[in-house]
Amino acid sequence: MPKLRDSPKTRMDRAFMAALRYGQAMRGETDKDTMKLLPKSTATYYKRLHNLDGFTREELRILIPRYFNDRQLCDAFGVEYHGATPELKGGSPDV
């Protein structure tokens, strides 16, 4: 049977996990270190890793600034990456 095309959700989940693992590796951290940052139990953290939709906003507010860069964040949430945000010169942008 031919391999089926990955769904957008599958690609986003894979990008999220890859970014998390990359961020942990760059900091020399493991899941045990990450668990210490989160307010929930070890079992809850592992449940969240198997069902990424279960992460709460509170947990994402801890994980994202620590482990993700802007490109990885766009990939994980399925948003097109446009590079750095342009600076506004002279006040408000033209609409």
C-alpha positions as CSV (number, residue, x, y, z in Angstrom):
1,M,0.0,0.0,0.0
2,P,1.3,3.5,-0.8
3,K,2.2,5.7,2.1
4,L,-0.5,8.2,2.9
5,R,0.2,11.9,3.0
6,D,0.6,13.3,6.5
7,S,-2.2,15.5,7.7
8,P,-1.4,19.1,8.7
9,K,-2.0,18.2,12.4
10,T,0.5,15.3,12.2
11,R,3.1,17.7,10.6
12,M,2.5,20.3,13.3
13,D,2.8,17.7,16.1
14,R,6.0,16.5,14.6
15,A,7.3,20.0,14.3
16,F,6.4,20.8,17.9
17,M,8.2,17.7,19.3
18,A,11.2,18.3,17.1
19,A,11.5,21.9,18.3
20,L,11.0,20.8,22.0
21,R,13.7,18.1,21.6
22,Y,16.0,20.5,19.8
23,G,15.6,23.2,22.5
24,Q,16.2,20.7,25.2
25,A,19.4,19.4,23.5
26,M,20.7,23.0,23.0
27,R,20.3,23.6,26.7
28,G,21.6,20.2,27.7
29,E,18.3,19.3,29.3
30,T,16.1,16.3,29.4
31,D,12.4,15.6,30.0
32,K,13.2,15.5,33.8
33,D,14.6,19.0,33.7
34,T,11.5,20.2,31.7
35,M,9.1,18.5,34.2
36,K,10.6,20.5,37.0
37,L,9.6,23.7,35.3
38,L,5.9,22.7,34.9
39,P,3.3,22.9,37.7
40,K,1.9,19.4,36.9
41,S,3.0,15.9,37.8
42,T,5.4,13.7,35.9
43,A,2.5,11.5,34.6
44,T,0.7,14.5,33.3
45,Y,3.8,15.7,31.4
46,Y,4.1,12.4,29.7
47,K,0.4,12.3,28.9
48,R,0.8,15.8,27.3
49,L,3.7,14.5,25.2
50,H,1.5,11.7,23.8
51,N,-1.4,14.1,23.2
52,L,0.0,17.5,22.4
53,D,-3.4,19.1,22.3
54,G,-3.5,18.6,26.1
55,F,-0.9,21.3,26.9
56,T,-2.4,24.2,28.7
57,R,-1.7,27.8,28.0
58,E,0.1,28.0,31.3
59,E,2.4,25.2,30.3
60,L,3.0,26.6,26.8
61,R,3.9,30.0,28.3
62,I,6.7,28.2,30.1
63,L,7.9,26.0,27.3
64,I,7.7,28.3,24.3
65,P,10.1,31.1,25.3
66,R,12.6,28.5,26.7
67,Y,12.8,26.0,23.9
68,F,11.3,27.5,20.7
69,N,12.5,30.1,18.2
70,D,10.1,32.0,15.9
71,R,10.5,29.7,12.9
72,Q,9.9,26.5,15.0
73,L,6.9,28.2,16.6
74,C,5.3,28.9,13.2
75,D,6.0,25.4,12.0
76,A,4.4,23.9,15.2
77,F,1.3,26.0,14.9
78,G,0.9,25.8,11.1
79,V,1.5,29.5,10.4
80,E,3.6,30.7,7.4
81,Y,6.9,32.2,8.6
82,H,7.7,35.6,7.3
83,G,11.0,36.3,9.0
84,A,11.7,39.0,11.5
85,T,8.8,41.4,12.2
86,P,9.5,44.7,10.3
87,E,10.2,47.7,12.4
88,L,7.7,50.5,12.4
89,K,9.3,53.8,11.5
90,G,7.6,57.0,12.4
91,G,4.8,55.6,14.5
92,S,1.8,53.7,13.2
93,P,1.8,51.5,10.0
94,D,0.1,52.6,6.9
95,V,-3.2,50.8,6.5
